[in-house]
């Protein structure tokens, strides 16, 4: 039911991405407070006829708590730990999985060291300006973003050159007592939503040589002096930063596809396989 009859393609090819997402909470100094990893296998099938595929892993014991597309013969996976299937045509999600626990505890395999570091410095007080109505109270913010080649990630043998992190962006939610913010960055662009009091800093590609910095000041609402002058601003008042990023040819688990065979048709398709690690819900406390 998931595949039409008579499918034809001028070029027979199948692309498979093993995508692992990291959910994490990091401290303002870059330490990992908590982390969690989930994976999926995303496929793009452009194959003629009714091909029958068998996908094998380098180490299927890394996989836990898996769910599959209806095209997968689940009994075969349970028995032999291989994925046997007739693929749908076009893009589809072949499976989702979690990493097998290696510490015997009720936590997913942790990521001890992240490939990206975001260090925020946010302060409120009297900085010499005398904004009318708030007794000179204002805010200052600075962010630094760094790529780290030494981390818990495992890189594919086909990766060449230095570490490059793609699609890097930082979302900065401001507390309710901030009226507006004036922000500048050395790299990328900043989109500020005045109504929602949220800034998005789009950095793009990041390597170890580029060290983007964001600096800015905040004008506070009238009557905010009492909140700001308290010894510390609660976590609810100062929301965490949300960071997005992606690294090609890398994984957390080291799970790889060791084989992909096609039977039932006479052609030899092109097979493209790669690993991708990306951010899930990736938070940095301020």
Secondary structure, DSSP 4 states (H G I P E B T S, - for coil): --S-TT---SS-EEEEEEEEEEEEEE-TTS-EEEEEEEEEEEEEEE--S--EEEEEES-GGGEEEEEE-TTB-HHHHHHHS-EEE-PPSEEEEEEEEEEPPSSSSSSPPP-SS-SEEEEEEEEEEE-S---TTTTTEEEEEEEEEEE-SSSS-EE-TT--SS-EEEEEEEEEEPPTTEEEEEEEESSSEEEEETTTTEEEEEEEEEESS---EEEEEEEEPTT-HHHHHSSS--TTTSPPEEEEEEEETEESS---EEEEEEESSSS--EEEEEEEEEEEEEEE--
